[in-house]
Amino acid sequence: PQAPKDFVEAQDAWEDFSDGSNAGAPSSMAGAEATSTNTFWLWSVTSLSLMANVYLGLAVCFPMVFLVLTVSTGNMLLALYSTITIAGIVTSVIGIGAGGIMGWDLGTTEAIASVIVIGFSVDYCVHLANAYIENDATDRETRTRIALTTMGISVTAGAITTIIAGAFLALCILTFFVKFAFLITWTIICSYLWAVVFFGALCMAAGPSG
């Protein structure tokens, strides 16, 4: 599969050609747009649109995540910690996993996965944040310990079952599903580690108390 960035050069060449044609055309015939009915051309337009929407989606998602978590937990500090944790998960999956380990460019599969990544990323973090804020302890160390004890079992079980389910996609023939096998399993691994280790340590060190 071609990465969207590979289509940019071809589209730019077509745009230059159409602009040159418009420059020398009569006014009644100017305004031509570069287009094609070729399947690969249409796919290139779709791929570039998806890639552009990834950045727009992330710019919209993180403020919304912060807002929803503030309402959910009733604590802006926990919402901030959760948003930072989720940003770390997304960076680990798209940057380290897809880009670094697998060497993939930002393509259609990665663009679709970026939305799913945020959904998986929020899950464990929100459970631990709610467990932290809802228990009766007053000091942050005990609050964190109770949150990890009561909710950690469910989070761990959910992570294991999702990793097993995602791993079966690696047996598929289509590249899309094979990529998804890695993206789902790596997302769950990163989500679990960031939520339990980073978020837990952050709450224990500087979480709300009282």
N, C-alpha and C positions, 0 to 999 in steps of 0.2 A: 504493500500500500504506500502511496505517495503522501508525504507530509504536506500540509497546506503551504508551507514556505516555498516548496518546490514549484508551486503554481504561480507564484508572484511574478517571476521573470517573464513567463509566457503572457500573463495578463497585462503586464506593463508594456510588452512589445505590441500587443494588440491595441492598447490604448494609444500608444504613440502613432501607430499606423492610422487609426481612425481620426486622431487629431490632425495628422498631416493631410488626410483626405478632406477633412472639413475645412482646413485652411485654404485650399485651392478650389473649393467647390462654390458654385453659385449660392446666393443666400437662400434660394428656395430649396436647395438640396443639402444644406449644411445641418449639422446636429446629429450626424450618424453616431450610433453607439456600438462599441465592440461587443459582439455576442456570437453565439453559435448554438446549433442544435446538437452538437456532438456531446455524447454522454459524459466524456471526461471533462469537457469544459463546464458543463452544468454541475458536475461533482466538485470541480475546483472552486466554483462560486460558493457552493454549499459549505465546503470545508473551511474556506476563508471566513465565511460568516460565523461558523461555529467557533472558530479560533478567536475572532474578535469578541464574541459574546461571552467567552470564558472570563476575560478581564472585567467586562461589565457585570457579569454575574457575581464574581468575587467582590467587586466594589459594593454591590447591593447587599450581598449575603452577610458580610461581617457586621455592618451596623444593625441589620435585622436580628442577627444572632445575639448581639449584645442586648438589644431591646427585649427580645423574648426571654433571655436568661435573667435579665433584671426583674421582669414580671414574675417569672417562674420561681426564682429563689428569694425575691424580695430584698436582695442585697447587691449593690452595684459593684462592690469589691470582688465578690465571688463571680459576678458576671464578667468582670474584666479579666480575672484569672482564667475563666473558662474560654473566653474569646482568644486570649493569648495561646492557650493550650490548643485550641482548634486551628489557629493559624500555624502553629508548629506542626501539627499533624498534616495539614494540607501541603506545607512546604516539604515535609519528609516524603510524602507519597509522590507528589508531582515532580519535585526537584531531585531528591535523592534517589527515590525508587525508579520512577519512569525515566527521568533524564539521566541520572548518574549510573545506577546499577544496570538498567536495561538499555540505555543509550537511545531511547525513543525521543523523537521530536514531538512537539505539541500537535497532535493530529486529531482526527475525528473521535477515535475511541477515548483518547485522553481528555478531550473537551467534554464528552458526555460523562466520563468518569469523575471529572472534577466536581460536578454537581452531586453525584452520589457520595463522593468522599466527604463532603461537608455533612451530609446526612448521617453517615456512619461516625464521623468525628464527634458530632454533638452528643450522640447517644450515651456513651459511657461517662463522659464528662458531666452531663446533666444529672445522671443518676447519683454520681458521687457528690456533686454540689448540693443536691436536694437532701441527700442523706446527712451531709455535714451540717446544713443549716437547720434541719428539723429535729436533731437529737437534743437531749436535755443537758448535755455537758456545757460547762462554762468556759473552760480553757481550750485553746486551739489544738493542743496535742491529743487530748482525750476525744474531742470532736472528730478529728481526722481518723483516730484509731477506730472509733465506733462506726464511722462511715465506711471505712475499708473492710471492717469485719462484717457488717450487716449487708452491705451492697456488693462487696468485693466478690462474694461467691457467685452471685447472679451475673456480674460483669464478666468474670472468668469463664463461666459456663457458656454465656452468650458468645464470647470471643472464640472459644474452642469449636462450637457447633458451626459458626459462620465460616471459620477458616476451613473446616472439613467440607462444607457445602461449596464454597468457592473453589476449592482445589479440584473438584470434579470437572469444572469447566475447562481445565487444562487438557482433558481428553478429547475435546471437541476438534473439529477439522477447521472451522472458520477462524481466521486470525483474530477477528473481533472478540470472540469468546475466550480464546487462548490468552489474549491480553487482559481480558477482564478477570481471568483466574488469578493472574499475578496482582492486578490492581486491588481486587477485593481482599485477598489474603494479606497483602502488604499494608493495606489500609487498616485492617483489623489489628494487625501486629503493632503498627504505629499508634493507633488509637488507644490500645490497651496500655502500652508503655507510657505514652504521654499522660494519659488520664491517671493511672495508678502511681507511677513513679514521679513524674514532674508535677502534676496537679496536686497529688497527695503531699509531696514535699513542700510545695508552695503554701498549701493550706496549713501545714504543720508549723512552718516557719513564720508566716505572716498573714494567716487567715483571720477572719473576723472572730472575736471572742466576746464572752459576756452573755 
